[in-house]
């Protein structure tokens, strides 16, 4: 029965039961962590052979160059070609760089801030005010970058097919709005995938700022939890067709495919955007780690090789997601006290608890030895206006620990709701 | 006989001979390159086993952490300990980061520019004017960074024991002077090593700007051409003792030890400077490529392992340096038309030709198929006030090609000098 339909007596009875459950939970002295979207040891083992690649005597890229020496800011063609194929992009529009796409995103904002980008009238730092569109819930590290530069973040709702386009279109007319974060496929944390229609609207919409950019952070481009892969739209072409060729800064990486933080990051964009990026990146450094790029290219073989590996990841992750969803349904479903996403890919489940209780749920869980991502993390400045959203990251713990943690979380969600109802 | 002592007749005779040599040189249709300090294929082969490291099943750092997963902005203790030992620094003051120290130097300047550093009263971008001390001849990529940010570069002479300290002390009093580039050991391109006395003076001198920094780019810390290693001074301690604890940003890297651009870069500094760096680096990314750090740590073993590898490099490089120096002496010595450094380490020979002829020498060489680093490259804005200096990079070509190229260069140096004397 829904909590809202319960009599006062029934609520009191339930509260007693849930408090007892919470006391039992605390007595277990757990030490469980659901905070970050880290791959598990089982997943990292999939790429074990990569630890011995490219292998002795193996140092020649497809273009005949020696990957052990300086040079080639764009990255080697071997790995660029695989990702171009995977993402449906022309290989000449994709650069392969070091480690994490977060680094590239930071640099793009930083260099736009200091120098202006290739469509800027002046550096962003010279503008009176710079604003940024932030679909919510969203990726906390995106918001941390814009916060770091003092950029004013404006939340817009993320719907089932992408950001609320009426809101986005309206905001984008403001010349102070310089950009927008977006995880277009299996979004962090909601799992939402942007539809082709919304992607085209984003490419086509007029903007007040000539140097407006959408950071198309395609971090989960191939990270399915089923046996089907999502469609990856060539938004760079959409934008070119719409007469806004420089609209998208397109990111991808191998971080949750091979070894997290030790892989290859990709930056795809229009020729003009790439040239602007290179004009600063070539001052910052000489080129990426091409030995690691060759190792990755040899490990994958081709785009199909990447997809095969992703099905292994799905085999490891899908039971964990199912375990979380089953417990949420079993423990919370009848009370209608929470709602959650049921993603078919990505790394997260977005849990909405009773309004005004998310911070309390996280606190209760912490006091019981279960670390959850801080309430509000998926919102700019950690400010969830409804104190409602919690990001669950099921990937890292083994299934039995995950079940233990989620049963504890369910108890905390219920207890916080009952407290809110003064029980 | 010195050119200046020659009769007009002798000069004319010599000019005829040298012109004939230059015509012969052009007829060879050479295609030789002495532009950059790249390691040769022979040197890169020394690290062949690194291409298969850390090896399957090998992913645990000395602190028990799994290098395949996210985290640890400081880098793994295994590789930090080896470099701390090698450089005589406490391990807690050294971070291991990705790829190239150039990246870190750029970020340090960029973040000081945008945010100010930990001793800044305001961001450098908010200053009326920012100036930088540039010992010359120096490293072109350093100067490119400061040029990129519009920082005014002030050259000071680099003497046998380091930068001219009278000039440096005087400039450092100016509050607009925010920093200084320096390669302290086997400097690029002169091979000069900063003495302990000069290092201490740099640590001790008063500065007008509280946020003044010396970029101590120790790129060639162990890059000997003999069987002796240079002393590496702990300037961080010198600075602390002098009451200027945050004076140095200290860099090192494996770039010319293992594989260029695919290695590990090190940033050492005071605890406050490191904390400031981390406050920005942690927004830019999650952590460095720790798999590559473990591979390097396993490859080296310890500091002695690094020194053993460097002796192999010396064995490969020393004959090339000798070949260059022998040809310069044989072909140019008697005419007293040029002078050059005779470095005991590093990657470069600095050649000073007759004043006003360096650009012409590079042009003559290029027309004969020999690519030299552009004249003036070792000076801010590529402006060598005497048009005198040429940086020679002997490492990349095999000895026979190097000899052919250097014989050609010697012809060009003589011809340009004779042209200058209107012959």
Interface residues (C-beta under 8 A of the other chain):
Chain A: X36 X38 X39 X41 X44 X47 X48 X49 X51 X52 X53 X54 X55 X56 X57 X58 X59 X66 X67 X68 X69 X70 X71 X98 X99 X100 X102 X103 X106 X107 X110 X113 X114 X125 X141 X144 X145 X148 X149 X255 X259 X260 X261 X262 X280 X283 X284 X285 X286 X287 X288 X289 X290 X291 X292
Chain B: X36 X38 X39 X41 X44 X47 X48 X49 X51 X52 X53 X54 X55 X56 X57 X58 X59 X66 X67 X68 X69 X70 X71 X98 X99 X100 X102 X103 X106 X107 X110 X113 X114 X125 X141 X144 X145 X148 X149 X255 X259 X260 X261 X262 X280 X283 X284 X285 X286 X287 X288 X289 X290 X291 X292
